[in-house]
Amino acid sequence: MAAFSYICDSVAVITMSNPPVNALSSALIRAVQKAVEEAIGDFAVEAIVIRGDKGKFSAGADIREFNRLERGPPLVSLIDLIEDSKKPVVAAIEGVALGGGLELALGCHYRIAHAQAYVGLPEVLLGLVPAAGGALRLPRLIGISATLSMITTGKYVQAREALKLGIVDKVVGENTVDEAIQLAKKVIGQPLGSRQLSTLPVQCPPNVEAFLDEAMVKVKKQFRGAQSPLACVEVLRAAVQLPYLEGKKKERELFQFLYTTDQTRAQQYAFFAEREVAKWTLPSGASWKTASPQPIRTAAVIGLGTMGRSIVTSLAKAKIPVIALEQDKKQLDIGSKAVMSLLDREILKMEQLGHTEFTNSLGPVQFTLDYGKLRDVDIVIEAVFENMALKKEIFRHLSGICKPEAFLCTNTSGLDIDEMASVTNRPQMVIGTHFFSPAHIMKLLEVVHGHYTSSTTISTAMRLAKMLGKVGVLVGNCPSFVGNRLMRLYVEQAVFLVEEGSKPEEIDRALEDFGLAMGPFRMMDLAGLDIGWKARTEIGLTGPKLPIGTPARQRGSKRYSPLPDILCEKGRFGQKSGQGWYKYEKSGGRNAMPDPWLYNFLSEYQRIHNLKTHYVTQEEIIERCLYVLINEGFKVLEDGIASGPEDIDVIYNNGYGWPKYTGGPMYYASIVGLPVVLTKLEKYYGANPDIPDLKPSSFLKKLVSKGNPPLKEWRSHLGFQSSML
Ligand SMILES: CCCCCCCC/C=C\C=C\CC(=O)SCCNC(=O)CCNC(=O)[C@H](O)C(C)(C)COP(=O)(O)OP(=O)(O)OC[C@H]1O[C@@H](n2cnc3c(N)ncnc32)[C@H](O)[C@@H]1OP(=O)(O)O
């Protein structure tokens, strides 16, 4: 770790170095401070350039030091030193300037960025606010409105957009540091007053107080339950209302408050969990370190339904040339139009952000009915509807057509990968790539490892996730994999609670207040109730295959609720039919309204089935729905379907709208305390012995018996004998 300098024509170049991302650790900050002081005091130096080693300016404060810090890094004084320098200081931004890294750049008098660089203040994503002057300097540079959008979302802004906003002074295609040196030389001797952002007035819209009040309302709604976005609005209010130095005190106070909250700890855990899951290891010893991913230069997608279209879009966005195949001309025409419209929307979004180059850098998409065109692609992703016979037919066909090195992936959300692999001539190259809808937006890719899948195939699929800008999580092959296996029980519990007397909107509200992006009933209505109905009909849980005489509310010895099936029989499929658990203004409408028809229907249902209803509290809703999901999470670990609790948390945080500020379901359980979760499950199972999924898992019981160890120790209590990975 070093901040070293060289002098080039009277310009001192200070390089921040702390691989891999030049995070501003205390040691690096001290080293940069020393180098800046030396440069300021050196008569031979007339200007200074600050850059980051290995093509990255800085990813901000060293998050790994957060738990060890008592008083926080002295970054603020370094930035003040830079801004107060009489010699001009230029930031040469390559790669990333994030968080404290951007704050440091904002302390510099000029900023030059490479075209591929990103800047941002993502502290909010870690449950914090920018606290090294970023939330005070940025509104003085680009105004309140643009700052608000950046700091409350933590979004990364590409160099060209940063230029448009005024965050950087120039964008260059190459030689960023040389350009910075040239600029530094040019401005030697020029007055720096207008370049010291802390001395400038904040750029406010008229009636800024009303603007901030409105922003607070919006942010509360958008990030329900999260504290740091609200603190971001507060910090901006301080920037507007207070002189810079007082604003600085407020910024620090808010940071100090957030710094001790459970939310920031959970979000930091979630950050590292995302990095952790990329480091997969199999019991065989094969791992992300040893396996070599194969290049993916071209791809094909089979099926242009909702998922196929957005998978094609996702590949094109990642600049991967893709061939999209449909079975008949009509479907191909519909699908290709839909893809082109998705791509147009993406282009428009990027153009609005100033990325004119984006249009040209989309991967080309070719539409075809001809399987022969797939001969040379590196990877095929099958995305037809969930029917094993059809999928097997496709895999058999691909096996004969694709080059032997091509990987065959399926986007199934829960069918058996091994069964599909068994009909191919390359079972070791078959893998599940379970995308989440819409695939060009959602960050999760569940990578499903079958019995035969090779480590090269796993590593290639995990690389694909990264290429698509997604988080890949490796899981084992079991019905519904990890995400949907847990989700099914959560939804089922919600439906049982309706039978017991609660209302869909009460359950949705309770879970949305907990922080979930969407409650289970609104989610079912959005996804379409008919999808689950078809699946249940296929496996004989309902419909003509159900043996005559099966009790309506029982399957085997387990409780079953036929409510969703009955709604479908009545044509209530959710949003698409204008009625489901809610009613909508029209078919395809999105505005969910409680439906008096449903209340009458439920009373009649409860009467027919002689159900005793009770007042279901918010506590019971949260506990039964979430603890049953968490309990299944422990079973998934026990079964070796996921290798650690982080995998489950990353899946839920990125694919199921779980609030990241609680860390994910397993982290949340660790905060509630495993003995509490166990006791509650025992209580609910005792009251509902016909719901065996409420019976505490043996792994949960084992952890409690081991004294409730912290989450990072859970893996060591797992036996790997049963691992499916
Ligand atoms: C107590 C009161 C004190 C009051 C005083 C207040 C003063 C406060 C002063 C300053 C505060 C500043 C706040 C911050 O700056 S918070 C940090 C903000 N920055 C971020 O959130 C950036 C996060 N990182 C990323 O987005 C990505 O990592 C990125 C930089 C884009 C690189 O992405 P990629 O190439 O995909 O690589 P990885 O994500 O896998 O990362 C590679 C490894 O680097 C580690 N990493 C990344 N960022 C950091 C960081 N900021 N600190 C430490 N480590 C970081 C990451 O974990 C990977 O590590 P590994 O390979 O071991 O897994």
The ligand as a Tripos MOL2 file, in Angstrom:
@<TRIPOS>MOLECULE
LIG
   63    65     1     0     0
SMALL
NO_CHARGES

@<TRIPOS>ATOM
      1 C1        -17.6770    7.0620   13.3950 C.3       1 LIG1
      2 C2        -17.9140    8.4460   12.9510 C.3       1 LIG1
      3 C3        -16.9680    8.9070   11.9050 C.3       1 LIG1
      4 C4        -17.3630   10.2190   11.3170 C.3       1 LIG1
      5 C5        -16.4260   10.6280   10.2380 C.3       1 LIG1
      6 C6        -16.9900   10.4000    8.9150 C.3       1 LIG1
      7 C7        -15.9710   10.3930    7.8650 C.3       1 LIG1
      8 C8        -16.4260    9.4940    6.8040 C.3       1 LIG1
      9 C9        -15.5050    9.5330    5.7030 C.2       1 LIG1
     10 C10       -15.6510    8.8210    4.6180 C.2       1 LIG1
     11 C11       -16.7090    7.8790    4.3980 C.2       1 LIG1
     12 C12       -16.8680    7.3350    3.1930 C.2       1 LIG1
     13 C13       -17.9040    6.3420    2.9650 C.3       1 LIG1
     14 C14       -17.5710    5.4270    1.8060 C.2       1 LIG1
     15 O1        -16.8000    5.7040    0.9530 O.2       1 LIG1
     16 S1        -18.3750    3.9770    1.8440 S.3       1 LIG1
     17 C15       -17.7530    3.1240    0.4330 C.3       1 LIG1
     18 C16       -18.4450    3.5470   -0.7790 C.3       1 LIG1
     19 N1        -18.0180    2.7380   -1.8730 N.am      1 LIG1
     20 C17       -18.6840    1.7000   -2.3140 C.2       1 LIG1
     21 O2        -19.7360    1.3860   -1.8240 O.2       1 LIG1
     22 C18       -18.0640    0.9630   -3.4490 C.3       1 LIG1
     23 C19       -18.3310   -0.4860   -3.3300 C.3       1 LIG1
     24 N2        -17.6350   -1.2560   -4.3460 N.am      1 LIG1
     25 C20       -18.1600   -1.5040   -5.5640 C.2       1 LIG1
     26 O3        -19.1830   -1.0190   -5.9490 O.2       1 LIG1
     27 C21       -17.4150   -2.4720   -6.4180 C.3       1 LIG1
     28 O4        -16.6150   -3.2670   -5.5940 O.3       1 LIG1
     29 C22       -16.5280   -1.8100   -7.4960 C.3       1 LIG1
     30 C23       -15.5730   -0.8120   -6.8830 C.3       1 LIG1
     31 C24       -17.4150   -1.1520   -8.5490 C.3       1 LIG1
     32 C25       -15.6690   -2.9200   -8.1920 C.3       1 LIG1
     33 O5        -16.5270   -3.9140   -8.6830 O.3       1 LIG1
     34 P1        -15.9150   -5.2830   -9.2600 P.3       1 LIG1
     35 O6        -14.8590   -5.0020  -10.2230 O.co2     1 LIG1
     36 O7        -17.0950   -6.0790   -9.7060 O.co2     1 LIG1
     37 O8        -15.2210   -6.0010   -8.0490 O.3       1 LIG1
     38 P2        -15.8030   -6.4900   -6.6660 P.3       1 LIG1
     39 O9        -17.0510   -5.8110   -6.3270 O.co2     1 LIG1
     40 O10       -15.8010   -7.9710   -6.6600 O.co2     1 LIG1
     41 O11       -14.6890   -5.9480   -5.6680 O.3       1 LIG1
     42 C26       -13.3530   -6.4250   -5.7170 C.3       1 LIG1
     43 C27       -12.8370   -6.5170   -4.3120 C.3       1 LIG1
     44 O12       -12.7670   -5.2020   -3.7620 O.3       1 LIG1
     45 C28       -13.4540   -5.1600   -2.5140 C.3       1 LIG1
     46 N3        -14.0140   -3.8230   -2.3390 N.ar      1 LIG1
     47 C29       -14.7310   -3.1160   -3.1970 C.ar      1 LIG1
     48 N4        -15.0220   -1.9040   -2.7090 N.ar      1 LIG1
     49 C30       -14.4630   -1.8470   -1.4950 C.ar      1 LIG1
     50 C31       -14.3940   -0.8600   -0.4720 C.ar      1 LIG1
     51 N5        -14.9320    0.3470   -0.6220 N.pl3     1 LIG1
     52 N6        -13.7450   -1.1800    0.6590 N.ar      1 LIG1
     53 C32       -13.1560   -2.3730    0.8190 C.ar      1 LIG1
     54 N7        -13.1670   -3.3590   -0.1020 N.ar      1 LIG1
     55 C33       -13.8150   -3.0810   -1.2510 C.ar      1 LIG1
     56 C34       -14.5380   -6.2250   -2.6600 C.3       1 LIG1
     57 O13       -14.9890   -6.6460   -1.4250 O.3       1 LIG1
     58 C35       -13.7580   -7.3070   -3.3940 C.3       1 LIG1
     59 O14       -12.9600   -7.9440   -2.4390 O.3       1 LIG1
     60 P3        -12.7070   -9.4850   -2.4990 P.3       1 LIG1
     61 O15       -11.9980   -9.7350   -3.7880 O.co2     1 LIG1
     62 O16       -11.9060   -9.7990   -1.2970 O.co2     1 LIG1
     63 O17       -14.0420  -10.1330   -2.4770 O.co2     1 LIG1
@<TRIPOS>BOND
     1     1     2 1
     2     2     3 1
     3     3     4 1
     4     4     5 1
     5     5     6 1
     6     6     7 1
     7     7     8 1
     8     8     9 1
     9     9    10 2
    10    10    11 1
    11    11    12 2
    12    12    13 1
    13    13    14 1
    14    14    15 2
    15    14    16 1
    16    16    17 1
    17    17    18 1
    18    18    19 1
    19    19    20 1
    20    20    21 2
    21    20    22 1
    22    22    23 1
    23    23    24 1
    24    24    25 1
    25    25    26 2
    26    25    27 1
    27    27    28 1
    28    27    29 1
    29    29    30 1
    30    29    31 1
    31    29    32 1
    32    32    33 1
    33    33    34 1
    34    34    35 2
    35    34    36 1
    36    34    37 1
    37    37    38 1
    38    38    39 2
    39    38    40 1
    40    38    41 1
    41    41    42 1
    42    42    43 1
    43    43    44 1
    44    43    58 1
    45    44    45 1
    46    45    46 1
    47    45    56 1
    48    46    47 ar
    49    46    55 ar
    50    47    48 ar
    51    48    49 ar
    52    49    50 ar
    53    49    55 ar
    54    50    51 1
    55    50    52 ar
    56    52    53 ar
    57    53    54 ar
    58    54    55 ar
    59    56    57 1
    60    56    58 1
    61    58    59 1
    62    59    60 1
    63    60    61 2
    64    60    62 1
    65    60    63 1
@<TRIPOS>SUBSTRUCTURE
     1 LIG1         1 GROUP 0 **** ****
